[in-house]
């Protein structure tokens, strides 16, 4: 459980820190304008929530909030069905963008599902939550 939780936490820390650093310190984005990578709020929320998640503090609640954030991000930043259809000259670019958005959408939903499982089965014995239980 510890390794699984830390691997999930690593995902949030790696993506959150990397994307926020890029958004704050690089003047231009390597992505197309309006790309889901440029949406700041989910990365900030997930980065903040990854800290208690890493240590296993209030794991059930934090897992639910992370899952909710991922689903909200999937529906807003990675809404592949709402990409405007291009003219025929950019059909290849449209398909690549739609595939890219769908991959992020599905990844977010799958990770949210894993987080909901974790909140249900618990985060294991190496957590702040377990340490606090022993002190009661």
C-alpha positions, 0 to 999 in steps of 0.5 A: 500500500505504501509503494502504491500510494507513493507512486500515485503521489509521485505522479501528482508531484511530478506533473504538478511541479513540472507544469506549474514551473512551465506555466509560471516561468516559460513565456510561451507554451509548447502546446497549441493555444487553449490546450489542457496543459495550460489550465492551471487550477487542476495542477495547483489543486492536485499539487496541494493535495498531494502533500497530505496524500504522500504522508497518508494524512486524512487519506480517504478525504484527500483521495476523494478530493483528488479524484473529484479534481481529476474528473473535473479536469477531465471534463473541462481541460480534456473535453476531446468532444468539444474540439472545433472541427478544422477545415480539411487542410488541418484534418491530421492535426485535428486527429492528433489533438483529439487523440491527445485529449482523449488519452489525458481524459481517460488517464484522469478517469482511470487515476480517479478510479484508483484513488476511489479504490484507495479511499475505500480500502485504506492507505495501509499501515505506514501513514500519519492516519495510522500513527494518529490512531495509535496515539488515541 
